[in-house]
Amino acid sequence: MWENRDFLRVFIPRAIVDPEVAAMMNHAVISVRAQAILERLKHYRACAKLPQEELEALAQSVGLIGLVFGFLRPLVLGHDRLRAKKMAAVLAKVLVRGVDSAT
């Protein structure tokens, strides 16, 4: 998300007031990214055992973590970018542990 910060800086405020921009952003940023994450998650044994609905929710969650820690925290809230990245990695480990214990 950090690499797309200029795009997001312009399009997030526009998406709030313009439904066409929101739809484009949903497709270009959210849906495509979630699908790519979902495909990567399928390679993990624990994730391969998850029902499709749970796998999709996990992929969406990972995408949102990327948005929050890769864009919102460092750029909008002024948090240290490396610290935000580290926190995202820790959160990912917590999610993986949760997936492992659920299977």
CORQUI-V138904 format. One record per run of one state. SS is the DSSP state (@ for helix, = for strand, . for the rest). FROM is the first residue (numbers start at 1). TO is the last residue. If there is no record, write none. Layout:
ss=<SS:SS>
from=<FROM:FROM>
to=<TO:TO>
This chain:
ss=<.:@:.:@:.:@:.:@:.:@:.>
from=<1:2:18:19:42:45:49:52:77:81:103>
to=<1:17:18:41:44:48:51:76:80:102:103>
